[in-house]
Amino acid sequence: MEWICVLIGVLFSYVIIKAIVSPPATCTICEAEIKKNVYKWKIEGQNEYLCPNCNSKMKKKKSNAAFKKRFG
């Protein structure tokens, strides 16, 4: 009987830890629901989680800035 209480305690702990550690379910820029792929960016010193659409926009901005810096 006590093993059931231990099992319930372990499952409860797992759910709490998973909720704390897992990334949010929405994009921090467009607030769209993220289903499969989560992309992590450091924007203005904070970790932001982006959807695939916002991730591609950020890649393009970063690439354009690098190109301008390199070739003027």
Buried (B, 14 or more C-beta within 10 A) or exposed (E): EEEEEEEEEEEEEEEEEEEEEEEEEEBBBEEEEBEEEBBEBEEEEEEBBBBBEBBEBBEEEEEEEEEEEEEE
